Amino acid sequence: MGVTGSLRSNEAAMPARGPLSPSAESIRENGYAAGEREARLFLSSTAPGFEQPVAYQWLDRIVADGRRQLRERNASDREIEIWDNACRIMFLLETLRERNRDCL
């Protein structure tokens, strides 16, 4: 099974930069939204009982794409790190919840 992701959905989660830098909270919320959306796409694209390393590969590529897009919009390093962490947290929470659903 190949690992795929959604570049378009990543772009939709990040607002275009205007003259003012978005707040850290806005960046964080965008990261959470991107992570949740990508987790849903990942879960709908994989068979039940997926291996967690496959999720990590998907996540790494999505985060790299998101970081690149933020750099292109001249986001600060702090904003990029906030988005990166929020995206990773939400993606992992959503995929782990699904993976362990029958164990709880």
Secondary structure, 3 states (H helix, E strand, C coil): CCCCCCHHHHHHHCCCCCCCCCCHHHHHHHHHHHHHHHHHHHHHHCCCCCCHHHHHHHHHHHHHHHHHHHHHCCCCHHHHHHHHHHHHHHHHHHHHHHHCHHHC
